[in-house]
Each structure stands twice: as structure tokens, then as C-alpha cells.
Amino acid sequence: MGSDKSLLRLAVLASGRGSNLQAIIDSIKNSTLAAKVVVVISDNPEALALERARQEGIPAVSLPPAEYRTKDEYEQRLVEVCEDSQADLVVLAGYMRMLGRTFLKRFPNRVVNIHPSLLPSFPGLHAQRQAIEYGVRFSGCTVHFVDEGMDTGPIILQAVVPVHSNDTEETLAERILVQEHQLYPQALNLIARGQIQIEGRRVRLKE
Ligand code: GAR
């Protein structure tokens, strides 16, 4: 597989269902994303994401934080696994923990996340519920670089969906998820093709 050298190597971190992971894998399979998932890591040994990885023959690593004495030790192990797999980019796909400095300083501007709201609105947990409770007419999803804040890093791409008056957290989440599955592979492909440049807070998309 000589062409592998040109592929962006992704370490995917996921805590649960892994539908975004699957969308990434599917985009790689249908050649719309020039990348390779080199490892899937979860803080949750039961995560369906790990099972999805195994089914695809991708190394699946379970790293429950409770097995480490401190967050620092946990993150050091996380760094090791990502470095051992020679990942170019760390992709958070439903990873429900904040990464701290120990991890982020080893991957400067090389960690991305997807969040189910139009940031900077509704960061943190239950973004869809927050949007409904606030009464916004539109919400969506955001792919962004990760910094030490809560969902605060430079924004790469966003997609918008309407919020209907009879929406529940679940129906809105479902509508947003359809967009997530398109947006994340698209954003990763921009990175893979070198079409992204970070300028302070802003991300320039190069033609
Ligand atoms: C997705 O909706 C993702 O945007 C969200 O968790 C879900 C994971 O679904 N992430 C966050 O809320 C991060 N703060 P998945 O496991 O099926 O990809």
C-alpha cells in the first residue's frame, strides 16, 4: 500500500455510539476522504465505537481514566497511544471529556472536534437541549480546532438546521446528526488536502 504515505493519519477518540466515526470510515471507503483511521481510542470500554473499529480491522484501544491516578497520567498514556500510531491528527468524535494541556501541547493545532450547535452558542453538554430551551430558530453543528477552553477553538466549518416548534432534544439531535455525518468528513478532507490555514482565531480555507 505505497499510496498510504499520502494519507492523513487519524487517531479517533470516541466515548459512545461512534456514528461520526462510522461516517469518517465510510467516506474513506468511498474515496471522498483521503485519510486513514490508524487507531480508535475510548474512555469507555463499552463504547460501540470500539466495536465499529474492530469490525473494520482498526486497532481499538480502551483507556478508562479510572485506571490512572491523575488526569495527567491518563493524558500521558493517551499521548503515547496517539504517537505510537503515528497519528497526524487527533479527531474527537463524541469524546465527552475535556483534554488538558498535557495532551494538547503535544498536538498543537492538531486536534479537532465536532459539536452539535452553532458555536459559540451552547458549548458543553446537552447542546441540543440548550438550543431548544433558549428558543433559537436555527441550530446546527460546528467542526473546530480544540484549545484548552470548552468548545472555544478556531472554527473550520459549520452547518445549519432549522429548529421546529415541536422539536424535542432527540428530534433536533437527529436532524443535526445528519449534517454532522457530512460536515466532519468534509472538514477532515480540507485538512488532508492542506487547504486550511489558521490565522489567530480565524481559519482560512484555501482554494
Ligand atoms: C454527536 O452529536 C457529537 O456532535 C456530540 O456527541 C454526539 C456523538 O455521536 N459531541 C459532543 O456533544 C461533544 N461536546 P456519535 O458517537 O454517534 O458520533
Residues whose N, C-alpha, C, O or C-beta is under 5 A from the ligand:
A	BS01	GAR	G16 R17 G18 S19 N20 L21 A93 G94 Y95 I114 H115 P116 G124
